[in-house]
Amino acid sequence: MNDWSDDLHAVLLRLNGYMNRPDLDQAFLARAGVKLDRALFPLLTRIGLSHPISVVELAGLVGRNHSTVSRQAAKLEALGLVERHEAKGDQRVRRLEPSGAGWAMLDQFAAARRKFVSKRLGNWTEEERSTLLELLNRFSATIASFEETADTGGCSDT
């Protein structure tokens, strides 16, 4: 007999699979009317959500190695979609932020995402959507606290 956490794990893996499928990213970019290398899409999105952010932090968020993300960030910069700025207090660290053009592209992504989500969840009540968002935020915060514990080597299941 499965524990409910096994079902949760299966759902999270399924969602993660959707979020990481190159064909779905490419279709999303087409719906947004954007011409961008598919591999750069999650980076620009994360930079928009977490700016300013270093390449090392970004690599950790997207699960890619530092050198790959550094090259991809350079491509985003060459396209005029991100800007690099010195980190306050440490001139060695460069932090990435969307440029004006980057923000405009992120706005196109947001419009396409809203349309996509509205089409699929349009028959959900406002209460159901609010509950989903509330529970996902709570789950995310719980996972983040576990991540902090694991980072310090004090991972505990209590």
CYANA upper distance limits for C-alpha pairs under 8 A (distance plus 0.5 A):
  2 ASN  CA      6 ASP  CA      6.58
  2 ASN  CA      7 ASP  CA      7.84
  3 ASP  CA      7 ASP  CA      7.56
  4 TRP  CA      8 LEU  CA      6.80
  5 SER  CA      9 HIS  CA      6.51
  6 ASP  CA     10 ALA  CA      6.75
  7 ASP  CA     11 VAL  CA      6.77
  8 LEU  CA     12 LEU  CA      6.68
  9 HIS  CA     13 LEU  CA      6.66
 10 ALA  CA     14 ARG  CA      6.69
 11 VAL  CA     15 LEU  CA      6.65
 12 LEU  CA     16 ASN  CA      6.45
 13 LEU  CA     17 GLY  CA      6.53
 14 ARG  CA     18 TYR  CA      6.93
 15 LEU  CA     19 MET  CA      6.74
 16 ASN  CA     20 ASN  CA      6.67
 17 GLY  CA     21 ARG  CA      6.67
 18 TYR  CA     24 LEU  CA      7.83
 19 MET  CA     24 LEU  CA      8.38
 19 MET  CA     25 ASP  CA      8.38
 20 ASN  CA     25 ASP  CA      8.19
 21 ARG  CA     25 ASP  CA      6.90
 22 PRO  CA     26 GLN  CA      6.60
 22 PRO  CA     38 ARG  CA      7.46
 23 ASP  CA     27 ALA  CA      6.70
 24 LEU  CA     28 PHE  CA      6.56
 25 ASP  CA     29 LEU  CA      6.67
 25 ASP  CA     38 ARG  CA      6.92
 25 ASP  CA     41 PHE  CA      8.18
 26 GLN  CA     30 ALA  CA      6.78
 26 GLN  CA     38 ARG  CA      6.48
 27 ALA  CA     31 ARG  CA      6.72
 28 PHE  CA     32 ALA  CA      6.65
 28 PHE  CA    112 ALA  CA      7.96
 29 LEU  CA     33 GLY  CA      6.72
 29 LEU  CA     34 VAL  CA      5.82
 29 LEU  CA     35 LYS  CA      7.45
 29 LEU  CA     36 LEU  CA      7.85
 29 LEU  CA     38 ARG  CA      8.20
 29 LEU  CA    109 PHE  CA      8.04
 30 ALA  CA     34 VAL  CA      6.50
 30 ALA  CA     35 LYS  CA      7.92
 31 ARG  CA    112 ALA  CA      6.82
 32 ALA  CA    108 GLN  CA      6.18
 32 ALA  CA    109 PHE  CA      6.14
 32 ALA  CA    111 ALA  CA      7.85
 32 ALA  CA    112 ALA  CA      5.57
 33 GLY  CA    108 GLN  CA      8.08
 34 VAL  CA    105 MET  CA      7.87
 34 VAL  CA    108 GLN  CA      8.16
 36 LEU  CA     40 LEU  CA      7.43
 36 LEU  CA     41 PHE  CA      7.44
 37 ASP  CA     41 PHE  CA      7.36
 38 ARG  CA     42 PRO  CA      8.40
 39 ALA  CA     43 LEU  CA      8.10
 39 ALA  CA     72 GLN  CA      8.49
 40 LEU  CA     44 LEU  CA      6.75
 40 LEU  CA     72 GLN  CA      6.98
 40 LEU  CA     73 ALA  CA      8.43
 40 LEU  CA     76 LEU  CA      7.65
 41 PHE  CA     45 THR  CA      6.72
 42 PRO  CA     46 ARG  CA      6.56
 42 PRO  CA     62 VAL  CA      7.91
 43 LEU  CA     47 ILE  CA      6.56
 43 LEU  CA     58 LEU  CA      7.91
 43 LEU  CA     62 VAL  CA      7.77
 43 LEU  CA     73 ALA  CA      8.11
 44 LEU  CA     48 GLY  CA      6.63
 44 LEU  CA     76 LEU  CA      8.11
 44 LEU  CA     81 LEU  CA      8.36
 44 LEU  CA     82 VAL  CA      8.33
 44 LEU  CA     98 PRO  CA      7.96
 44 LEU  CA    102 GLY  CA      8.06
 44 LEU  CA    106 LEU  CA      8.27
 45 THR  CA     49 LEU  CA      6.85
 45 THR  CA    106 LEU  CA      7.40
 46 ARG  CA     50 SER  CA      6.37
 46 ARG  CA     51 HIS  CA      8.39
 46 ARG  CA     58 LEU  CA      7.80
 46 ARG  CA     61 LEU  CA      8.28
 46 ARG  CA     62 VAL  CA      8.48
 47 ILE  CA     51 HIS  CA      5.67
 47 ILE  CA     52 PRO  CA      7.60
 47 ILE  CA     53 ILE  CA      7.03
 47 ILE  CA     58 LEU  CA      7.90
 47 ILE  CA     96 LEU  CA      7.24
 47 ILE  CA     97 GLU  CA      6.67
 47 ILE  CA     98 PRO  CA      7.19
 48 GLY  CA     97 GLU  CA      7.44
 48 GLY  CA     98 PRO  CA      6.59
 48 GLY  CA    103 TRP  CA      7.98
 48 GLY  CA    106 LEU  CA      7.77
 51 HIS  CA     95 ARG  CA      8.31
 51 HIS  CA     96 LEU  CA      6.98
 51 HIS  CA     97 GLU  CA      5.76
 51 HIS  CA     98 PRO  CA      8.10
 52 PRO  CA     95 ARG  CA      5.88
 52 PRO  CA     96 LEU  CA      5.79
 52 PRO  CA     97 GLU  CA      5.64
 53 ILE  CA     57 GLU  CA      6.80
 53 ILE  CA     58 LEU  CA      6.98
 53 ILE  CA     95 ARG  CA      5.41
 53 ILE  CA     96 LEU  CA      5.70
 53 ILE  CA     97 GLU  CA      7.52
 54 SER  CA     58 LEU  CA      6.64
 54 SER  CA     93 VAL  CA      7.50
 54 SER  CA     94 ARG  CA      6.51
 54 SER  CA     95 ARG  CA      4.94
 54 SER  CA     96 LEU  CA      6.49
 55 VAL  CA     59 ALA  CA      6.49
 55 VAL  CA     66 HIS  CA      7.21
 55 VAL  CA     69 VAL  CA      7.02
 55 VAL  CA     70 SER  CA      6.54
 55 VAL  CA     73 ALA  CA      8.05
 55 VAL  CA     94 ARG  CA      8.22
 55 VAL  CA     95 ARG  CA      7.68
 55 VAL  CA     96 LEU  CA      7.90
 56 VAL  CA     60 GLY  CA      6.91
 56 VAL  CA     66 HIS  CA      6.30
 57 GLU  CA     61 LEU  CA      6.89
 58 LEU  CA     62 VAL  CA      6.79
 58 LEU  CA     69 VAL  CA      7.92
 59 ALA  CA     63 GLY  CA      6.27
 59 ALA  CA     64 ARG  CA      5.61
 59 ALA  CA     65 ASN  CA      6.31
 59 ALA  CA     66 HIS  CA      5.95
 59 ALA  CA     69 VAL  CA      6.29
 60 GLY  CA     64 ARG  CA      7.23
 60 GLY  CA     65 ASN  CA      8.24
 64 ARG  CA     68 THR  CA      7.24
 64 ARG  CA     69 VAL  CA      7.07
 65 ASN  CA     69 VAL  CA      6.88
 66 HIS  CA     70 SER  CA      6.48
 67 SER  CA     71 ARG  CA      6.79
 68 THR  CA     72 GLN  CA      6.73
 69 VAL  CA     73 ALA  CA      6.37
 70 SER  CA     74 ALA  CA      6.69
 71 ARG  CA     75 LYS  CA      6.93
 72 GLN  CA     76 LEU  CA      6.88
 73 ALA  CA     77 GLU  CA      6.64
 73 ALA  CA     82 VAL  CA      8.25
 74 ALA  CA     78 ALA  CA      6.57
 75 LYS  CA     79 LEU  CA      6.65
 76 LEU  CA     80 GLY  CA      6.89
 76 LEU  CA     81 LEU  CA      5.83
 76 LEU  CA     82 VAL  CA      6.26
 77 GLU  CA     81 LEU  CA      6.16
 77 GLU  CA     82 VAL  CA      5.30
 77 GLU  CA     83 GLU  CA      6.42
 77 GLU  CA     84 ARG  CA      8.26
 80 GLY  CA     99 SER  CA      7.27
 80 GLY  CA    101 ALA  CA      7.10
 80 GLY  CA    102 GLY  CA      7.70
 81 LEU  CA     98 PRO  CA      6.33
 81 LEU  CA     99 SER  CA      5.74
 81 LEU  CA    100 GLY  CA      7.81
 81 LEU  CA    101 ALA  CA      5.89
 81 LEU  CA    102 GLY  CA      4.50
 81 LEU  CA    103 TRP  CA      8.21
 82 VAL  CA     96 LEU  CA      6.89
 82 VAL  CA     97 GLU  CA      5.94
 82 VAL  CA     98 PRO  CA      4.71
 82 VAL  CA     99 SER  CA      5.26
 82 VAL  CA    102 GLY  CA      6.53
 83 GLU  CA     96 LEU  CA      6.20
 83 GLU  CA     97 GLU  CA      5.90
 83 GLU  CA     98 PRO  CA      6.62
 83 GLU  CA     99 SER  CA      6.21
 84 ARG  CA     94 ARG  CA      6.24
 84 ARG  CA     95 ARG  CA      5.90
 84 ARG  CA     96 LEU  CA      5.21
 84 ARG  CA     97 GLU  CA      7.02
 85 HIS  CA     94 ARG  CA      5.82
 85 HIS  CA     95 ARG  CA      5.74
 85 HIS  CA     96 LEU  CA      7.05
 85 HIS  CA     97 GLU  CA      8.34
 86 GLU  CA     90 ASP  CA      7.69
 86 GLU  CA     91 GLN  CA      5.99
 86 GLU  CA     92 ARG  CA      7.80
 86 GLU  CA     93 VAL  CA      6.49
 86 GLU  CA     94 ARG  CA      5.15
 86 GLU  CA     95 ARG  CA      6.64
 87 ALA  CA     91 GLN  CA      6.58
 87 ALA  CA     92 ARG  CA      8.19
 87 ALA  CA     93 VAL  CA      5.98
 87 ALA  CA     94 ARG  CA      6.11
 87 ALA  CA     95 ARG  CA      6.37
 98 PRO  CA    102 GLY  CA      5.31
 98 PRO  CA    103 TRP  CA      6.30
 99 SER  CA    103 TRP  CA      6.65
100 GLY  CA    104 ALA  CA      6.78
101 ALA  CA    105 MET  CA      6.77
102 GLY  CA    106 LEU  CA      6.65
103 TRP  CA    107 ASP  CA      6.64
104 ALA  CA    108 GLN  CA      6.99
105 MET  CA    109 PHE  CA      6.84
106 LEU  CA    110 ALA  CA      6.65
107 ASP  CA    111 ALA  CA      6.74
108 GLN  CA    112 ALA  CA      6.82
109 PHE  CA    113 ARG  CA      6.51
110 ALA  CA    114 ARG  CA      6.49
111 ALA  CA    115 LYS  CA      6.78
112 ALA  CA    116 PHE  CA      6.64
113 ARG  CA    117 VAL  CA      6.52
114 ARG  CA    118 SER  CA      6.34
115 LYS  CA    119 LYS  CA      6.60
116 PHE  CA    120 ARG  CA      6.97
117 VAL  CA    121 LEU  CA      6.28
117 VAL  CA    122 GLY  CA      8.04
118 SER  CA    122 GLY  CA      5.30
121 LEU  CA    129 ARG  CA      8.49
124 TRP  CA    128 GLU  CA      6.49
124 TRP  CA    129 ARG  CA      6.97
125 THR  CA    129 ARG  CA      6.83
126 GLU  CA    130 SER  CA      6.56
127 GLU  CA    131 THR  CA      6.50
128 GLU  CA    132 LEU  CA      6.61
129 ARG  CA    133 LEU  CA      6.72
130 SER  CA    134 GLU  CA      6.49
131 THR  CA    135 LEU  CA      6.54
132 LEU  CA    136 LEU  CA      6.56
133 LEU  CA    137 ASN  CA      6.56
134 GLU  CA    138 ARG  CA      6.66
135 LEU  CA    139 PHE  CA      6.48
136 LEU  CA    140 SER  CA      6.48
137 ASN  CA    141 ALA  CA      6.66
138 ARG  CA    142 THR  CA      6.71
139 PHE  CA    143 ILE  CA      6.66
140 SER  CA    144 ALA  CA      6.57
141 ALA  CA    145 SER  CA      6.78
142 THR  CA    146 PHE  CA      6.94
143 ILE  CA    147 GLU  CA      6.64
144 ALA  CA    148 GLU  CA      6.78
145 SER  CA    149 THR  CA      6.88
146 PHE  CA    150 ALA  CA      6.63
146 PHE  CA    155 CYS  CA      7.71
147 GLU  CA    151 ASP  CA      6.57
148 GLU  CA    152 THR  CA      7.11
149 THR  CA    153 GLY  CA      7.11
149 THR  CA    154 GLY  CA      5.88
149 THR  CA    155 CYS  CA      5.61
149 THR  CA    156 SER  CA      7.96
150 ALA  CA    154 GLY  CA      6.25
150 ALA  CA    155 CYS  CA      4.95
150 ALA  CA    156 SER  CA      8.43
151 ASP  CA    155 CYS  CA      8.33
